[in-house]
Amino acid sequence: MRATREGISTTDVLVFSGIGFVIIFTGFGIAVSPIYFAIFSLIPIFVILACWQFRIAVLVMLLFASGLIPRAFTPTIPFFGGAMRTEDLFLIMLGIISMFRLIMQSDSIKNNSLWFPLYFFTILVIFSLFIAFGYKNKPRLIFTEFRTIMYWFYAFLLVVSIKREEHLRTATNFIIVLSVFVSVAVIIQSFADIQILNNSRLEKLLTVTDVNYDINRSTFGGTQGFAVFSLVLVLARVSRRDMPPILAVPTLIIIAFALLVTFGRGVWAMSFMVVFIASVWLGWKSFFRIWGAVFLVVAIIGSTSFVVKPDLFDAAVSRATSVGHELEKGGSWGWRRMEIDYGTALIKKYPIRGIGLGGEFMPSMNKNMHEDHTAICHNSYMYLALKFGLLGLLFPVWLCVTMLLKAKNIGDPLAIAVGSAFLNPIVIGYTQMEWANMYGVLFMATMVGLLVAHDHLTTVKKLSATGSHPSKA
């Protein structure tokens, strides 16, 4: 850690600044509202942690966004008619502290081809804000959508926090462990009918068939992408003998079983596709090892299900084969078709400038309709075209192509896992709000951050091996 002219390290300056913030926060909190002060006590604690151990704080933020922390410990602040969540405040604080760290250490973030799509998107966002305020879109909706966009900044935070190979390994292992805990919560919710994850769905499985199954459907609440990434990364490590089976097999069983009880056909299809692509990219030896591990996990889950809950397998088969019935009936697909009709009409009207952040593209249909759904649609790509004009569609294409090329170029298990898992929100974005949802953006930003950090460390390692100066990386 570098020192200032007076001999005080950057960490000391940050910690002392954090302590000063805590003193001010405490005085203000006690004076204004003792109750709110008690609720928001986590905020100054997080500031101290971020000043002292920045990279740990960056990972802790993922924990708060996972849904594992009870709502009593993740308060929200009313803001512009909307709400600012705990992780939003943590993101802003980490952003300020990261800038301070870079200035104090005279450091900089190296250019990388993955940053250029994000630079382009930043320009689109600024222009869209001008449109939004110029045409007087609702401030609450503007804030709601901008709050989601802020999470792309998490990629930058990850890169700032990862300086060495062990930091990168810690970050990826943390994501795997977090995915396991979330998966356990999903499984418990499904079988015990108890809500654990505060941002997930727990409901009875409804399938359009002639059989009614008494089975619960539980979701990841936004962390599905991390679970799929962890599944692929563990399989990749197993294929390269980089992880002992005694740890890998239980991890794979827990995550795979949690993906099963979501009863999401898109989730199943995408998980299969991501694993298949990763196994092909890693080579034929890894291909057979990966699918051998997959068949072993499927056999264990299948045999266990027949003993513990025999109807589970039948329910999964029924769910997978009921697509045609549900398309005929309408349901969620009918709602999405209506969104497409309204959205397409506005895109034709404003193909260049779009309607700006917070712009509403359809009227409120009934009292049960969520108020934000007049501005946010399920098709992520239609959303981007609506808010940023047709140029907005260049962003996901540019980012996706750059991610895949970079991952394929590096070619090791981590890079392949990141690149293949990134296809999950790319494809699901056609029917889900992955690019307009905080959790989807946070996942994609995490993948970008991991790959940028990994690319930089790989380049430095190669330059060091050839005798070149690492700083040129």
C-alpha positions as CSV (number, residue, x, y, z in Angstrom):
1,M,0.0,0.0,0.0
2,R,1.5,3.4,-1.0
3,A,2.0,6.1,1.6
4,T,1.3,9.8,1.5
5,R,4.0,12.5,2.0
6,E,3.4,12.5,5.8
7,G,4.0,8.7,5.9
8,I,0.3,7.8,6.4
9,S,-0.9,4.9,4.2
10,T,-3.9,5.2,1.9
11,T,-5.7,2.6,4.1
12,D,-5.1,4.9,7.2
13,V,-6.6,7.9,5.4
14,L,-9.6,5.9,4.2
15,V,-10.2,4.3,7.7
16,F,-9.9,7.7,9.4
17,S,-12.3,9.2,6.9
18,G,-14.7,6.4,7.5
19,I,-14.5,6.9,11.3
20,G,-15.2,10.6,10.7
21,F,-18.2,9.7,8.6
22,V,-19.5,7.3,11.3
23,I,-19.3,10.1,13.9
24,I,-21.2,12.5,11.7
25,F,-23.7,9.8,10.8
26,T,-24.3,8.9,14.4
27,G,-24.9,12.4,15.5
28,F,-27.3,13.1,12.7
29,G,-29.1,9.8,13.2
30,I,-29.7,10.3,16.9
31,A,-30.8,13.9,16.4
32,V,-33.2,13.1,13.5
33,S,-34.6,9.6,14.3
34,P,-33.3,7.0,16.7
35,I,-35.3,4.3,15.1
36,Y,-33.9,5.0,11.6
37,F,-30.5,5.3,13.1
38,A,-30.7,1.8,14.5
39,I,-32.0,0.4,11.2
40,F,-29.3,2.1,9.1
41,S,-26.5,1.2,11.4
42,L,-25.2,-1.2,8.7
43,I,-24.3,1.8,6.5
44,P,-21.4,3.3,8.5
45,I,-20.2,-0.2,9.3
46,F,-20.0,-0.9,5.6
47,V,-18.1,2.3,5.1
48,I,-15.5,1.3,7.6
49,L,-15.3,-2.2,6.0
50,A,-14.9,-0.6,2.5
51,C,-12.2,1.8,3.7
52,W,-10.3,-1.0,5.4
53,Q,-10.9,-4.0,3.1
54,F,-12.3,-2.7,-0.2
55,R,-12.3,-5.9,-2.1
56,I,-14.2,-7.7,0.7
57,A,-16.8,-4.9,0.8
58,V,-17.3,-5.3,-3.0
59,L,-18.1,-8.9,-2.5
60,V,-20.3,-8.2,0.6
61,M,-22.5,-6.0,-1.7
62,L,-23.3,-9.2,-3.7
63,L,-24.4,-10.8,-0.5
64,F,-26.9,-7.9,0.3
65,A,-28.3,-8.2,-3.3
66,S,-28.7,-12.0,-3.0
67,G,-31.9,-11.9,-1.0
68,L,-30.4,-13.9,1.9
69,I,-30.3,-10.9,4.2
70,P,-33.7,-10.3,5.9
71,R,-35.5,-7.2,4.9
72,A,-35.2,-5.8,8.4
73,F,-31.4,-5.5,7.7
74,T,-31.8,-4.2,4.2
75,P,-33.8,-1.0,4.6
76,T,-34.9,1.4,1.8
77,I,-35.0,5.2,1.6
78,P,-37.8,7.0,-0.1
79,F,-36.4,8.9,-3.1
80,F,-38.0,10.7,-6.0
81,G,-41.3,8.8,-5.4
82,G,-39.3,5.5,-5.6
83,A,-37.0,3.7,-3.1
84,M,-33.3,3.5,-2.7
85,R,-32.2,0.1,-1.4
86,T,-29.3,-0.7,0.9
87,E,-27.3,-2.2,-2.0
88,D,-27.9,1.1,-4.0
89,L,-26.3,3.1,-1.1
90,F,-23.4,0.6,-0.9
91,L,-22.8,0.9,-4.7
92,I,-22.6,4.7,-4.4
93,M,-20.3,4.5,-1.4
94,L,-18.0,2.0,-3.1
95,G,-17.9,4.2,-6.1
96,I,-16.8,7.2,-4.1
97,I,-14.2,5.2,-2.1
98,S,-12.9,3.6,-5.3
99,M,-12.3,7.0,-6.9
100,F,-10.6,8.1,-3.7
101,R,-8.4,5.0,-3.7
102,L,-7.3,5.5,-7.3
103,I,-6.4,9.2,-6.7
104,M,-4.5,8.4,-3.4
105,Q,-2.6,5.6,-5.0
106,S,-2.0,7.4,-8.3
107,D,-3.5,4.4,-10.0
108,S,-5.6,4.0,-13.1
109,I,-7.8,1.5,-14.8
110,K,-6.2,0.0,-17.9
111,N,-8.1,0.2,-21.2
112,N,-9.8,-2.9,-22.3
113,S,-12.0,-3.7,-25.3
114,L,-14.8,-4.6,-22.9
115,W,-15.0,-1.0,-21.6
116,F,-15.8,0.5,-25.0
117,P,-19.4,-0.9,-25.2
118,L,-20.0,0.5,-21.7
119,Y,-18.5,3.9,-22.8
120,F,-21.0,3.9,-25.7
121,F,-23.9,3.0,-23.4
122,T,-22.9,5.8,-21.0
123,I,-23.3,8.3,-23.9
124,L,-26.7,6.8,-24.7
125,V,-27.8,7.1,-21.1
126,I,-26.8,10.8,-20.9
127,F,-28.7,11.6,-24.1
128,S,-31.7,9.6,-22.9
129,L,-31.8,11.6,-19.6
130,F,-32.0,14.8,-21.6
131,I,-34.9,13.4,-23.6
132,A,-36.5,12.2,-20.3
133,F,-36.4,15.6,-18.6
134,G,-37.1,17.5,-21.7
135,Y,-40.3,15.6,-22.3
136,K,-41.1,15.6,-18.6
137,N,-41.2,11.9,-18.0
138,K,-42.2,10.9,-14.5
139,P,-39.3,11.5,-12.0
140,R,-40.1,8.3,-10.1
141,L,-39.9,6.2,-13.3
142,I,-36.7,8.0,-14.4
143,F,-35.0,7.2,-11.1
144,T,-36.2,3.6,-11.1
145,E,-34.7,3.0,-14.5
146,F,-31.5,4.9,-13.8
147,R,-31.1,3.0,-10.5
148,T,-30.9,-0.2,-12.6
149,I,-28.3,1.3,-15.0
150,M,-26.1,2.3,-12.1
151,Y,-25.3,-1.3,-11.5
152,W,-23.1,-1.5,-14.6
153,F,-20.6,0.4,-12.5
154,Y,-20.1,-2.7,-10.5
155,A,-17.8,-4.0,-13.2
156,F,-15.5,-1.1,-12.5
157,L,-15.6,-1.8,-8.8
158,L,-14.6,-5.4,-9.3
159,V,-11.6,-4.5,-11.4
160,V,-10.4,-1.9,-8.9
161,S,-10.7,-4.6,-6.1
162,I,-8.8,-7.4,-8.0
163,K,-5.1,-6.8,-8.1
164,R,-3.7,-10.3,-7.9
165,E,-4.5,-13.8,-8.9
166,E,-5.5,-14.7,-5.4
167,H,-8.0,-11.8,-5.4
168,L,-9.6,-13.2,-8.5
169,R,-9.8,-16.7,-7.1
170,T,-11.4,-15.4,-3.9
171,A,-14.0,-13.5,-5.9
172,T,-15.0,-16.5,-8.0
173,N,-15.0,-18.8,-5.0
174,F,-17.2,-16.3,-3.1
175,I,-19.7,-16.4,-6.0
176,I,-19.8,-20.2,-5.9
177,V,-20.3,-20.3,-2.1
178,L,-23.0,-17.6,-2.4
179,S,-24.7,-19.6,-5.2
180,V,-24.7,-22.7,-3.0
181,F,-26.3,-20.9,0.0
182,V,-29.0,-19.3,-2.3
183,S,-29.6,-22.7,-3.9
184,V,-30.1,-24.3,-0.5
185,A,-32.6,-21.5,0.4
186,V,-34.4,-22.2,-2.9
187,I,-34.7,-25.9,-2.2
188,I,-35.9,-25.3,1.4
189,Q,-38.5,-22.9,0.2
190,S,-39.8,-25.4,-2.4
191,F,-40.1,-28.3,0.1
192,A,-40.9,-26.6,3.4
193,D,-43.1,-23.9,1.9
194,I,-41.2,-21.2,3.8
195,Q,-40.1,-17.9,2.3
196,I,-36.4,-17.4,2.9
197,L,-35.1,-15.2,0.1
198,N,-36.7,-11.8,0.4
199,N,-36.7,-11.1,-3.4
200,S,-37.8,-14.5,-4.7
201,R,-41.1,-16.1,-5.7
202,L,-42.7,-19.0,-3.9
203,E,-45.9,-20.3,-5.4
204,K,-47.8,-23.4,-6.3
205,L,-46.7,-24.9,-9.6
206,L,-49.4,-24.2,-12.2
207,T,-49.2,-26.2,-15.4
208,V,-51.8,-26.3,-18.2
209,T,-52.5,-30.1,-18.2
210,D,-55.2,-32.4,-17.0
211,V,-53.2,-33.2,-13.9
212,N,-52.9,-30.9,-10.8
213,Y,-49.5,-31.3,-9.0
214,D,-49.3,-30.2,-5.4
215,I,-45.7,-28.9,-5.7
216,N,-44.1,-25.6,-4.9
217,R,-42.2,-23.6,-7.4
218,S,-39.3,-21.5,-5.9
219,T,-37.1,-19.0,-7.8
220,F,-33.6,-17.6,-7.2
221,G,-35.0,-14.0,-6.9
222,G,-32.5,-12.6,-9.4
223,T,-29.4,-14.6,-8.7
224,Q,-30.1,-17.3,-11.2
225,G,-27.3,-16.1,-13.4
226,F,-24.7,-16.5,-10.6
227,A,-26.0,-20.1,-10.0
228,V,-25.6,-21.0,-13.7
229,F,-22.1,-19.4,-13.8
230,S,-21.1,-21.4,-10.7
231,L,-22.5,-24.6,-12.2
232,V,-20.4,-24.1,-15.3
233,L,-17.3,-23.0,-13.5
234,V,-17.3,-26.0,-11.1
235,L,-17.8,-28.4,-14.1
236,A,-14.9,-26.7,-16.0
237,R,-12.7,-27.0,-12.9
238,V,-13.6,-30.7,-12.6
239,S,-12.8,-31.3,-16.2
240,R,-9.3,-29.8,-15.7
241,R,-8.9,-31.6,-12.4
242,D,-8.7,-28.2,-10.6
243,M,-11.3,-29.1,-8.0
244,P,-11.6,-32.2,-5.9
245,P,-14.7,-34.3,-6.5
246,I,-15.5,-34.4,-2.8
247,L,-16.3,-30.6,-3.1
248,A,-17.4,-30.5,-6.7
249,V,-20.1,-33.2,-6.6
250,P,-22.2,-31.8,-3.6
251,T,-21.9,-28.3,-5.1
252,L,-23.2,-29.5,-8.5
253,I,-26.0,-31.5,-6.9
254,I,-27.2,-28.5,-4.8
255,I,-27.1,-26.0,-7.6
256,A,-28.6,-28.3,-10.2
257,F,-31.4,-29.4,-7.8
258,A,-32.2,-25.8,-7.1
259,L,-32.4,-25.0,-10.8
260,L,-34.8,-28.0,-11.2
261,V,-37.3,-26.8,-8.5
262,T,-37.6,-23.4,-10.2
263,F,-39.6,-25.2,-12.8
264,G,-38.5,-22.6,-15.3
265,R,-38.4,-24.0,-18.8
266,G,-36.2,-21.2,-20.0
267,V,-33.9,-21.7,-17.0
268,W,-33.6,-25.4,-17.9
269,A,-33.0,-24.8,-21.6
270,M,-30.4,-22.1,-21.0
271,S,-28.6,-24.1,-18.3
272,F,-28.2,-27.0,-20.8
273,M,-27.1,-24.6,-23.6
274,V,-24.5,-22.8,-21.4
275,V,-23.0,-26.1,-20.2
276,F,-23.0,-27.5,-23.7
277,I,-21.2,-24.5,-25.2
278,A,-18.7,-24.4,-22.3
279,S,-17.9,-28.1,-22.8
280,V,-17.3,-27.7,-26.5
281,W,-15.1,-24.6,-26.0
282,L,-12.9,-26.5,-23.4
283,G,-12.1,-29.3,-25.8
284,W,-13.1,-32.9,-26.3
285,K,-11.4,-34.3,-23.2
286,S,-13.2,-31.8,-21.0
287,F,-16.4,-32.4,-23.0
288,F,-16.6,-36.0,-21.9
289,R,-15.6,-35.3,-18.4
290,I,-18.2,-32.5,-18.0
291,W,-21.0,-34.6,-19.4
292,G,-20.0,-37.6,-17.3
293,A,-20.3,-35.3,-14.3
294,V,-23.6,-34.0,-15.5
295,F,-25.1,-37.5,-16.0
296,L,-23.8,-38.5,-12.5
297,V,-25.5,-35.5,-10.9
298,V,-28.7,-36.1,-12.9
299,A,-28.8,-39.7,-11.8
300,I,-28.3,-38.8,-8.1
301,I,-31.0,-36.1,-8.2
302,G,-33.4,-38.4,-10.2
303,S,-33.0,-41.4,-7.9
304,T,-33.3,-39.2,-4.7
305,S,-36.4,-37.5,-6.1
306,F,-38.2,-40.9,-6.7
307,V,-37.6,-41.7,-3.0
308,V,-38.3,-38.4,-1.3
309,K,-40.9,-36.9,-3.6
310,P,-42.1,-39.2,-6.5
311,D,-44.3,-36.6,-8.1
312,L,-41.4,-34.2,-8.7
313,F,-40.1,-36.0,-11.8
314,D,-43.7,-36.2,-13.3
315,A,-44.2,-32.5,-12.6
316,A,-41.0,-31.6,-14.3
317,V,-41.9,-33.6,-17.4
318,S,-45.4,-32.1,-17.5
319,R,-43.9,-28.6,-17.1
320,A,-41.4,-29.2,-19.9
321,T,-44.1,-30.6,-22.3
322,S,-46.8,-28.0,-21.6
323,V,-45.4,-25.2,-23.7
324,G,-47.8,-25.7,-26.6
325,H,-50.8,-25.7,-24.3
326,E,-49.8,-22.4,-22.6
327,L,-49.1,-20.7,-25.9
328,E,-52.6,-21.7,-27.1
329,K,-54.2,-20.4,-23.9
330,G,-52.4,-17.1,-23.9
331,G,-51.4,-16.2,-20.3
332,S,-48.0,-14.6,-20.0
333,W,-47.3,-15.0,-23.7
334,G,-50.5,-13.0,-24.5
335,W,-49.3,-10.2,-22.2
336,R,-45.9,-10.1,-23.9
337,R,-47.6,-9.9,-27.3
338,M,-49.6,-6.9,-26.1
339,E,-46.3,-5.3,-24.9
340,I,-44.7,-5.9,-28.3
341,D,-47.7,-4.2,-30.1
342,Y,-47.5,-1.1,-28.0
343,G,-43.7,-1.0,-28.0
344,T,-43.3,-1.5,-31.8
345,A,-45.7,1.4,-32.5
346,L,-43.6,3.8,-30.4
347,I,-40.3,2.6,-31.8
348,K,-41.6,3.3,-35.3
349,K,-42.6,6.8,-34.1
350,Y,-39.3,7.6,-32.3
351,P,-36.7,5.3,-34.0
352,I,-33.7,7.7,-33.4
353,R,-34.2,9.4,-30.0
354,G,-36.4,6.9,-28.3
355,I,-38.8,8.0,-25.5
356,G,-36.1,8.5,-22.8
357,L,-35.7,6.9,-19.4
358,G,-38.9,6.7,-17.5
359,G,-41.0,7.1,-20.7
360,E,-44.2,5.1,-20.6
361,F,-45.0,3.0,-23.7
362,M,-48.4,1.5,-22.7
363,P,-51.4,2.5,-20.6
364,S,-52.3,0.8,-17.3
365,M,-54.6,-2.1,-18.1
366,N,-56.1,-2.8,-14.6
367,K,-55.6,-2.1,-10.9
368,N,-53.5,-5.3,-10.4
369,M,-50.9,-4.2,-13.0
370,H,-47.7,-3.1,-11.5
371,E,-47.2,0.7,-12.0
372,D,-43.7,0.3,-13.4
373,H,-44.9,-2.0,-16.2
374,T,-46.2,0.9,-18.1
375,A,-42.6,1.9,-18.7
376,I,-40.7,-1.4,-18.5
377,C,-41.4,-4.4,-20.7
378,H,-40.4,-8.0,-20.6
379,N,-38.5,-7.9,-23.9
380,S,-35.1,-6.4,-23.0
381,Y,-34.2,-5.5,-26.5
382,M,-37.5,-3.8,-27.2
383,Y,-36.9,-1.9,-24.0
384,L,-33.4,-0.7,-25.1
385,A,-34.8,0.4,-28.5
386,L,-37.7,2.2,-26.7
387,K,-35.5,4.1,-24.3
388,F,-32.4,4.8,-26.4
389,G,-33.6,4.5,-29.9
390,L,-32.5,1.8,-32.4
391,L,-28.8,2.7,-31.5
392,G,-29.5,1.2,-28.1
393,L,-29.6,-2.3,-29.7
394,L,-25.9,-1.9,-30.7
395,F,-24.9,-2.0,-27.0
396,P,-25.9,-5.7,-26.2
397,V,-24.6,-6.9,-29.6
398,W,-21.2,-5.1,-29.1
399,L,-20.9,-6.2,-25.5
400,C,-21.8,-9.8,-26.2
401,V,-19.5,-10.2,-29.2
402,T,-16.6,-8.6,-27.3
403,M,-17.2,-10.9,-24.2
404,L,-17.3,-14.1,-26.3
405,L,-14.2,-13.2,-28.3
406,K,-12.3,-12.2,-25.2
407,A,-13.4,-15.4,-23.3
408,K,-12.5,-17.6,-26.3
409,N,-9.1,-15.9,-26.7
410,I,-8.1,-16.5,-23.1
411,G,-9.5,-20.0,-23.2
412,D,-9.1,-21.2,-19.6
413,P,-11.9,-22.5,-17.4
414,L,-12.8,-19.2,-15.8
415,A,-12.9,-17.3,-19.0
416,I,-15.0,-20.0,-20.7
417,A,-17.4,-20.1,-17.7
418,V,-17.8,-16.3,-17.8
419,G,-18.3,-16.2,-21.6
420,S,-20.8,-19.0,-21.8
421,A,-22.7,-17.9,-18.7
422,F,-23.0,-14.4,-20.2
423,L,-25.2,-16.0,-23.0
424,N,-27.8,-16.7,-20.3
425,P,-29.1,-13.1,-20.1
426,I,-28.5,-12.5,-23.8
427,V,-31.0,-15.2,-24.8
428,I,-33.4,-14.8,-21.9
429,G,-33.5,-11.1,-22.6
430,Y,-36.0,-11.8,-25.4
431,T,-38.7,-12.7,-22.9
432,Q,-37.4,-11.3,-19.6
433,M,-36.3,-7.9,-18.2
434,E,-32.6,-8.9,-17.9
435,W,-31.3,-5.6,-19.3
436,A,-33.9,-3.6,-17.4
437,N,-33.6,-5.3,-14.1
438,M,-31.1,-4.6,-11.3
439,Y,-30.3,-8.3,-10.8
440,G,-29.7,-9.0,-14.5
441,V,-27.5,-5.9,-14.8
442,L,-25.6,-6.8,-11.6
443,F,-24.9,-10.3,-13.0
444,M,-23.7,-9.0,-16.4
445,A,-21.5,-6.3,-14.8
446,T,-20.0,-9.0,-12.5
447,M,-19.1,-11.1,-15.5
448,V,-17.6,-8.1,-17.3
449,G,-15.6,-7.2,-14.2
450,L,-14.3,-10.7,-13.7
451,L,-13.3,-11.0,-17.4
452,V,-11.5,-7.6,-17.5
453,A,-9.6,-8.4,-14.3
454,H,-8.7,-11.9,-15.6
455,D,-7.6,-10.6,-19.0
456,H,-5.4,-8.0,-17.3
457,L,-3.8,-10.5,-14.9
458,T,-3.2,-12.9,-17.8
459,T,-1.6,-10.3,-19.9
460,V,0.7,-9.2,-17.0
461,K,1.6,-12.8,-16.4
462,K,2.6,-13.3,-20.0
463,L,4.6,-10.1,-20.1
464,S,6.4,-11.1,-17.0
465,A,7.2,-14.5,-18.4
466,T,8.7,-12.9,-21.5
467,G,10.7,-10.3,-19.6
468,S,8.6,-7.3,-20.6
469,H,7.6,-4.7,-18.1
470,P,4.2,-5.6,-16.5
471,S,3.1,-1.9,-16.3
472,K,2.7,-2.0,-20.1
473,A,-0.2,-4.3,-19.7
